[in-house]
Amino acid sequence: MMRVHIRVGTRASRLALMQTNQVIEELKHRTSGLKCDIIPIRTEGDRVREIDRSVVNKDIFTKEIQEALIEDKIDIAIHSMKDLTVDLPSAVIIAGIPKRANPHDVLISRENRRFMELPAGSRIGTSSPRRRSQLSAVRGDLDFVDIRGNVETRLRKLAMGECDAIVLAAAGLERLHLEHEATEVLPIHIMLPAIGQGALAIQTRNSDEETIELVTRIDNSITRREVEAERAFAKKLGGNCRTPIAAYARAYSSKLTVEGMIASQNGRMLVRGRVTSDNPKPTQIGEELASSLLNKGAEALLK
């Protein structure tokens, strides 16, 4: 018999709760009579708001939620895919990946100037090595300042003049209904997104067949192909390291194109490539691209 009451674990931030409610609505749409209790869980990343993510473990926003799932305190865990490490505990699986939101990054500038219009010496607010390295590779005349905190906090710091522009994920802005704040959607040739950016991960225990069956009802096969390729690319490169890594996969019919890059922190060394294949196994396509970049010299950057 299908279970009709589940406990949903998530971070307690406004964005996380909005994402969670979207997932719950999708689940209820496909499962009549389903009841969901939201269990907010405080993570390490929430406890230290101004944390520098480049010097800590990548799972600071997911570890405690996964532990609650393994300990049967919740039935499903909902994460932003880009926060989830490529190596998962053996007791859990990603049972559902809903349709991906906008994967791009956006620039928000105080004077409404696009990226290439910013004056030399403009201060760009970001604590992301991935964003900093790619922007530096295109505009070596810009300065960067660390800006941390949630979306609203970063927008407030921009308005207060701590920087001239900031870079945020489009999906987060859109889920908070703040997309009007964006000055420019940064094109892929300038800014490849984080692994899995714009996608959500719904985890279950791998032994919980009833909940797995429920969650797979909202799994999007196209998004899953794309995300699996990106995560395989990062894993092959050692995706939990602090070297800037980015990838973006796009599925067209039977083909999958994966574009990826690895860079030095300052953007002076950047290795980038693309693979298109009709291989039905997206992980192999991601690994093929990673091997290609390693052959082009990416291994030196990993060291």
C-alpha positions in Angstrom: 0.0 0.0 0.0 1.3 3.4 -0.9 2.2 5.6 2.0 0.2 8.8 2.3 2.0 10.6 5.1 5.7 11.6 4.8 8.1 13.7 6.8 10.1 16.1 4.6 13.5 17.4 5.8 14.9 20.7 4.5 16.9 23.7 5.6 14.9 26.4 7.2 15.9 29.3 4.9 13.2 31.1 3.0 14.5 29.9 -0.3 14.8 26.2 0.9 11.2 26.3 2.3 9.9 27.7 -1.0 11.7 25.0 -2.9 10.3 22.4 -0.5 6.8 23.6 -0.9 7.1 23.5 -4.7 8.2 19.8 -4.4 5.4 19.0 -2.0 2.8 20.5 -4.4 4.2 18.3 -7.2 4.0 15.2 -5.0 0.5 15.9 -3.9 -0.6 16.5 -7.5 0.5 13.0 -8.4 -0.5 11.2 -5.2 -4.1 11.7 -4.0 -4.5 12.3 -0.2 -0.8 12.7 0.5 0.1 14.5 3.7 3.5 16.1 4.3 5.0 17.4 7.5 8.0 19.8 6.9 10.8 19.2 9.3 13.2 22.2 9.3 16.8 21.1 10.0 19.6 23.5 11.0 22.9 22.8 9.1 26.4 23.8 9.7 26.1 26.4 6.9 23.1 27.9 8.7 24.8 28.1 12.0 27.7 30.1 10.5 26.0 32.6 8.2 29.2 34.3 7.0 31.0 31.1 6.3 33.7 31.0 3.6 32.6 28.0 1.5 36.0 27.8 -0.2 37.7 26.6 3.0 35.2 24.2 4.4 33.6 20.9 3.3 31.1 21.1 0.5 28.4 19.3 2.5 27.9 22.1 5.1 24.2 22.6 3.9 23.3 18.9 3.5 25.1 16.7 6.0 22.7 17.1 8.9 19.7 16.6 6.7 21.2 13.4 5.2 21.9 12.1 8.7 18.3 12.7 9.7 17.2 10.7 6.7 19.5 7.8 7.5 18.4 7.8 11.2 14.7 7.6 10.0 13.8 11.0 11.5 12.5 12.1 8.1 11.3 10.2 5.0 12.7 12.4 2.2 15.4 15.1 2.1 15.2 18.1 -0.3 18.4 19.9 -1.3 19.6 22.3 -3.9 21.5 19.9 -6.2 24.6 22.2 -6.3 25.0 21.8 -2.5 25.1 18.0 -2.7 28.5 16.3 -2.8 29.1 13.9 -5.7 30.0 11.1 -3.1 26.8 10.2 -1.2 26.3 8.0 1.9 25.6 4.4 0.8 22.3 4.4 2.7 20.6 7.1 0.6 19.8 7.7 -3.1 18.6 10.6 -5.2 15.2 9.1 -6.0 13.8 12.2 -7.7 15.1 15.2 -9.7 12.2 17.5 -10.7 12.4 19.6 -13.9 15.3 22.0 -13.7 14.9 25.7 -13.2 17.1 28.3 -14.9 20.7 27.0 -14.5 22.4 30.3 -15.4 24.1 32.9 -13.2 23.0 36.6 -13.3 24.8 39.8 -12.8 23.1 42.5 -10.7 24.8 45.9 -10.8 24.0 49.1 -8.9 24.0 51.3 -12.0 22.3 48.7 -14.2 25.4 48.1 -16.3 26.0 44.8 -18.1 29.1 42.9 -17.4 31.1 44.1 -20.4 30.0 47.7 -19.6 31.4 47.8 -16.1 34.2 50.3 -15.7 37.7 49.0 -15.0 38.3 48.5 -11.2 34.6 47.8 -10.5 34.1 45.7 -7.4 32.3 42.4 -8.0 30.8 40.8 -4.9 31.2 37.0 -4.8 32.8 34.4 -2.6 32.6 31.7 -5.3 36.0 30.6 -6.8 34.0 29.3 -9.8 32.5 32.7 -10.5 35.6 34.7 -9.7 37.9 32.6 -12.0 35.6 32.7 -15.0 34.9 36.4 -14.7 38.6 37.1 -14.2 39.4 35.2 -17.4 37.2 37.6 -19.4 37.8 40.8 -17.5 41.2 40.9 -15.7 40.6 44.6 -14.9 38.0 44.0 -12.2 38.3 43.7 -8.5 36.6 41.1 -6.3 35.3 41.3 -2.8 33.9 38.6 -0.6 30.1 38.8 -0.2 28.4 36.1 1.7 24.9 35.4 3.1 21.5 34.6 1.6 20.1 36.3 -1.5 18.4 39.1 0.4 21.6 39.8 2.4 23.7 40.0 -0.7 21.2 42.3 -2.4 21.2 44.6 0.7 25.0 44.7 0.8 25.0 45.7 -2.9 22.5 48.5 -2.2 24.7 49.7 0.7 27.6 50.1 -1.7 29.9 47.3 -0.5 30.4 46.4 -4.1 29.4 47.6 -7.6 27.8 44.4 -8.8 27.1 40.9 -7.5 26.6 37.5 -9.2 23.8 35.1 -8.1 22.1 32.0 -9.4 19.1 32.8 -11.6 17.1 29.9 -10.1 17.3 31.3 -6.6 16.1 34.8 -7.7 13.2 33.3 -9.6 12.1 31.0 -6.8 12.1 34.1 -4.5 10.2 36.1 -7.2 13.2 38.5 -7.4 14.1 38.0 -11.0 13.4 41.6 -11.8 16.5 42.5 -9.8 18.8 40.9 -12.5 20.7 43.3 -14.8 21.9 40.5 -17.1 21.8 36.8 -17.5 25.4 35.8 -18.0 25.9 33.8 -21.2 27.4 30.3 -21.0 30.6 31.4 -22.9 31.3 33.7 -20.0 29.9 31.8 -17.0 29.4 28.0 -16.8 27.1 27.2 -13.9 27.9 25.1 -10.8 27.3 21.4 -11.0 23.6 20.8 -10.9 22.7 24.5 -10.6 19.0 25.1 -10.9 18.1 21.5 -10.1 16.7 20.0 -6.8 17.6 16.6 -5.3 15.1 14.5 -3.5 16.7 11.9 -1.4 15.3 8.8 0.2 16.7 5.8 2.0 17.6 3.2 -0.6 15.7 0.6 1.4 12.4 2.6 1.5 10.7 1.2 -1.6 7.3 2.9 -0.9 8.8 6.4 -0.7 11.1 5.8 -3.7 8.0 4.8 -5.8 6.3 8.0 -4.6 9.2 10.3 -5.3 10.0 8.9 -8.8 6.7 10.1 -9.9 8.1 13.6 -10.2 11.5 12.6 -11.6 12.3 14.4 -14.8 14.2 12.1 -17.1 15.8 15.0 -19.1 17.0 16.9 -16.1 18.3 13.6 -14.6 20.4 12.9 -17.7 21.9 16.4 -17.6 22.6 16.4 -13.9 24.1 12.8 -13.9 26.5 13.9 -16.6 27.6 17.0 -14.7 28.1 15.2 -11.5 30.1 12.4 -13.2 32.3 15.1 -14.7 33.0 16.6 -11.3 33.5 13.2 -9.7 36.1 12.2 -12.3 38.0 15.5 -11.6 37.7 15.1 -7.9 34.7 17.3 -7.6 34.8 18.0 -3.9 38.1 19.8 -4.1 38.3 23.6 -3.9 39.6 24.1 -7.5 37.0 26.0 -9.5 35.0 23.5 -11.6 31.8 24.1 -13.6 29.7 22.1 -16.1 26.5 22.5 -18.0 24.8 19.6 -19.8 21.9 20.0 -22.4 19.9 17.1 -23.7 18.5 17.2 -27.2 16.5 14.1 -28.3 19.0 11.2 -28.1 22.1 13.5 -27.8 23.7 15.1 -24.8 26.1 18.0 -24.9 28.3 18.6 -21.8 30.4 21.7 -21.6 32.9 22.0 -18.6 35.8 23.9 -17.3 38.4 23.8 -14.6 40.4 26.9 -13.7 43.0 28.4 -11.4 41.5 30.7 -8.7 42.6 33.9 -10.5 41.4 32.7 -13.9 44.8 33.0 -15.5 44.8 29.3 -16.3 41.5 27.9 -17.5 40.9 24.6 -19.4 37.5 24.3 -21.1 35.9 21.7 -23.4 32.7 20.2 -24.8 31.5 16.8 -25.7 28.4 15.8 -27.6 27.4 12.2 -27.7 24.4 9.8 -28.2 25.8 7.5 -25.6 22.7 6.4 -23.5 24.8 6.5 -20.3 25.2 10.2 -19.3 27.8 9.4 -16.6 30.1 8.1 -19.3 29.7 11.3 -21.3 30.6 13.4 -18.3 33.6 11.2 -17.6 34.7 11.5 -21.2 34.7 15.3 -21.0 36.7 15.2 -17.7 39.3 12.9 -19.3 39.5 15.3 -22.2 40.3 18.2 -19.9 42.8 16.2 -18.0 44.6 15.5 -21.3 44.6 19.3 -22.0 46.4 20.1 -18.8 43.7 20.2 -16.1 45.6 17.8 -13.9 48.1 20.5 -13.1 45.3 22.7 -11.8 44.0 19.9 -9.6 47.4 19.7 -7.9 
